[in-house]
Amino acid sequence: MKKETEKKKVILIIEDDMDLAMIVSDMLEDYGYGTVHAKDGQEAYELLADRRFDLILLDINLPFGTGFEVCLELRKVSGVPIIFSSARTSEDDRITGLNMGGDDYLPKPYSLKELLARINALMRRTYGYGKENIVCGPVEIDAVARQVKKNGELISMSLKEFDLLCFMAQNKNEALSKEELLREVWGIYSETEMSTVTVHIRWLREKLEEDPAHPVYIKTVWGIGYQFEDKVK
């Protein structure tokens, strides 16, 4: 099953359950998305070598390797948004999926309504930023090209690092809680996964700050969370 639509956001569905893949594909196309289906990782790699996708819905229990392995390979070459969907619902599996580069994790069985809501939210977070650049001192964030420069030099960032920085910069000089960052950037509402925010903040500081131990841009607001500060002296 392959359905390709030009001039639409196209979602790659990597799922070995053909009936479920058809149901999801039909629903997404009813709501204006294009879809392409791959039944396993090998077929997905072949499709990804030939074209670009806007989002991937990735099952974990696949023939010829797991969805975790597929995600790891994809993250070597692409920052495309990835939503895991799986009957494996333990906290460890969810954390593994997110740490391996997934942007969301939807346990099976799920409702089509919830799946659509999560896809729409991730599409907005990934592609829905304003067209104007965000400039904070020597740091420039190009929301369209999804690039960050400091003093004119390009800084390499992962998808989630960029999303986190962009959200904080759009709300510069405002204290943001870990809960809010986790909800707005990752679409997650679990207190057990707050460390995800802490780790990404550390990575951003390592890339942006002259001295990550004494940050100038990404400040800790004790008792609340973090703040992106543009009043750089």
VENGI-V516627 format. One record per residue. SS is DSSP state (@ for helix, = for strand, . for the rest). D_LAST is the distance of its C-alpha to the last C-alpha in Angstrom with 1 decimal. Layout:
ss=<SS/SS>
d_last=<D_LAST/D_LAST>
This chain:
ss=<./=/=/././././././=/=/=/=/=/./././@/@/@/@/@/@/@/@/@/@/@/@/@/./././=/=/=/=/=/././@/@/@/@/@/@/@/@/@/@/././././=/=/=/=/=/./././././././@/@/@/@/@/@/@/@/@/./././././=/=/=/=/=/=/././././@/@/@/@/@/@/@/@/@/././././=/=/=/=/././././@/@/@/@/@/@/@/@/@/@/@/@/@/@/@/@/././././././=/=/=/././=/=/=/=/././././=/=/=/=/././=/=/=/./././@/@/@/@/@/@/@/@/@/@/@/@/./././././=/=/@/@/@/@/@/@/@/@/@/././././@/@/@/./@/@/@/@/@/@/@/@/@/@/@/@/@/@/./././@/@/@/./././=/=/=/=/./././=/=/=/=/././././.>
d_last=<57.2/54.7/53.5/51.1/49.6/47.8/44.9/44.3/42.0/44.2/44.4/46.0/48.1/48.9/51.7/55.2/56.7/58.0/59.0/55.6/53.9/56.2/55.6/51.8/52.0/54.2/52.0/48.8/50.7/51.9/48.3/47.4/46.2/47.8/48.9/50.1/51.8/51.9/54.3/52.7/49.9/51.8/52.4/48.7/47.6/50.1/48.8/45.1/46.0/47.3/45.0/41.7/41.6/39.2/39.9/42.2/44.3/45.3/48.1/48.0/51.7/52.7/55.5/54.6/51.4/49.0/46.3/43.9/44.9/44.6/41.1/40.1/41.5/39.9/36.4/36.9/37.0/35.8/33.3/36.0/35.9/38.6/40.5/42.9/46.1/48.5/51.2/49.4/47.7/46.8/43.3/43.2/44.1/41.4/38.7/40.1/39.9/36.3/35.2/37.1/35.1/36.9/35.0/37.7/40.9/43.9/47.0/50.4/52.4/49.9/50.6/50.0/48.2/45.6/45.3/44.7/42.1/40.1/40.4/39.3/36.2/35.2/35.8/33.5/30.7/31.2/32.0/31.3/27.6/26.9/27.2/23.9/21.0/18.0/14.7/11.4/8.7/10.8/13.1/16.3/19.2/22.5/24.6/27.9/27.8/26.1/23.8/20.2/18.3/15.1/14.5/18.0/19.7/21.8/21.4/24.7/24.9/27.9/29.0/27.9/24.5/23.9/25.4/23.3/20.0/21.2/22.4/19.3/17.2/19.9/19.4/15.6/14.3/18.0/19.5/22.1/25.0/26.5/29.6/28.0/26.3/29.6/31.5/29.4/28.6/31.7/34.2/35.2/36.0/36.8/35.4/36.8/34.3/31.0/30.4/30.0/26.7/25.6/26.6/24.9/21.5/22.0/22.8/19.8/17.5/19.6/19.1/15.4/13.7/13.6/14.9/16.7/17.7/14.2/12.7/9.1/10.7/14.2/14.4/17.8/18.9/21.8/25.1/24.0/22.5/19.2/16.3/14.2/10.7/9.1/6.4/3.8/0.0>
